[in-house]
Amino acid sequence: MKKVISSILSPNFEKDDVSLSLKLVFSPGRWKKGLEIQEMERTFKEKFNLGDCFSFNSGRSCLLAILQAMNIKKGDEVIIQGFTCNAVVNPIIKTGARPVFVDLKSDLNIDEKKIEEKISPRTKAVIVQHTFGWPAEIGAVKGICQRNNLYLIEDCAHSLGAEYDGKYCGSFGDVSFFSFGKDKIISSVFGGMLAVNNRNLLNRIKEIYENSPFPSSFWIFEQLIYPFLMEYVFLPLFRFRPGRIFWSMMFELNAFSLRSVTKEENQGILPSSFGKKLPNALACLALNQLNKLEKFNEHRRKIAWIYFKELKDVAVFSEDFGKRKPVFMRFPLVSDKSALIISEMRKFNVFLNDGWRETIIVPPKTVQEKMGYEKGECRLAEKISKNIVSLPTHIRVSFEEAKEIASIVKSLVNKR
Ligand SMILES: Cc1ncc(COP(=O)(O)O)c(C=O)c1O
């Protein structure tokens, strides 16, 4: 491939997003307060048929607000699936509650049949993650929550625009949250949206939102300059080994906002930069991306079909979607050649290591014990995490490139 292809190097940004972010760098009056925040929240609510929406500076900030609104505290338990990001676990730990892990099904979503055995008198909520844009069996989980008087939280960080049974993901839970992180369905570098479908939680969430500060001006500046740096510095450098070494060094230092998850988060600590409102400048970026959602998701679906054609034997998702309309944030494969695929594809400028492998709570440097995970609790998740590799579906991968990727990966999968 002539250009660098990677799911984690801000693949959603196009030229118009880069120029908008640069324009915003020079308009500090629009950084914190502004009309676009309400516009984004209103548009989101209407477009996806959700309850009232509140924007925060990340999905994890939304989740923290949700748990606080539910008065979840020390001694409580929150059910969550194995194979998730530490960004989901850390807000639970922050409240003092205990995350309780439930194993997966082969589609990387929570196994609803295993939820009830993990419910205890201390359980307060179940978080359902629609992994990589493939909707979970949300109807069944909703029934379990209703029968057991538990809150249902939908984690839609990967599934903006996905549908289950004709309804958008995010419209089933008591509350749901979305992410506009760098590698998500749409991106404002950092950002998130919280939707309140259960009106009993509305006042409490409104109060938490109103009492949350904006991030600092420096933090906002770092995010605004990021699309330009990625497009004109890091992506071009990434083609060359010294450039990649430079990138890794900057990543280690968390310079230029390169990391989505910090070193302290790998240790179970939620940094103080979260728990903040979405600033107006990032709402502008998010709105610009939201306008392109249909284009992005249609592209992802077409790319997924290219991969299905060549790789259905190792594909995680089924070609029969049932009640689902997935969005394929990525296209995961499970193969004992996953490590080989990752290393060989680098030679073609395709960087497949997205951090979603090796461990139950990703990224792999996450200290699993600090997350409250005990080895053996989620056996299928452990097995899959060893052999998973996900192919890119984003707007910067052309159909031709996807065909090329599929055919090279196929030959690697079949290698003896
Ligand atoms: C499944 C999942 N949920 C929630 C989050 C948190 O979103 P954010 O990065 O916006 O905090 C992430 C990503 O980090 C994620 O992958």
The ligand as a Tripos MOL2 file, in Angstrom:
@<TRIPOS>MOLECULE
LIG
   16    16     1     0     0
SMALL
NO_CHARGES

@<TRIPOS>ATOM
      1 C1        -15.9050   -0.3630   24.2940 C.3       1 LIG1
      2 C2        -15.4990    0.9930   24.7520 C.ar      1 LIG1
      3 N1        -16.2910    1.6400   25.6150 N.ar      1 LIG1
      4 C3        -15.9750    2.8620   26.0780 C.ar      1 LIG1
      5 C4        -14.8230    3.4920   25.6740 C.ar      1 LIG1
      6 C5        -14.5050    4.8320   26.2350 C.3       1 LIG1
      7 O1        -14.6260    5.8440   25.2980 O.3       1 LIG1
      8 P1        -13.6580    7.0990   25.3720 P.3       1 LIG1
      9 O2        -12.3650    6.7250   24.7570 O.co2     1 LIG1
     10 O3        -14.3780    8.1530   24.5890 O.co2     1 LIG1
     11 O4        -13.5390    7.4620   26.8010 O.co2     1 LIG1
     12 C6        -13.9730    2.8670   24.7570 C.ar      1 LIG1
     13 C7        -12.7400    3.4700   24.2610 C.2       1 LIG1
     14 O5        -11.8820    3.9120   24.8650 O.2       1 LIG1
     15 C8        -14.3210    1.5780   24.2920 C.ar      1 LIG1
     16 O6        -13.5400    0.9230   23.4190 O.3       1 LIG1
@<TRIPOS>BOND
     1     1     2 1
     2     2     3 ar
     3     2    15 ar
     4     3     4 ar
     5     4     5 ar
     6     5     6 1
     7     5    12 ar
     8     6     7 1
     9     7     8 1
    10     8     9 2
    11     8    10 1
    12     8    11 1
    13    12    13 1
    14    12    15 ar
    15    13    14 2
    16    15    16 1
@<TRIPOS>SUBSTRUCTURE
     1 LIG1         1 GROUP 0 **** ****
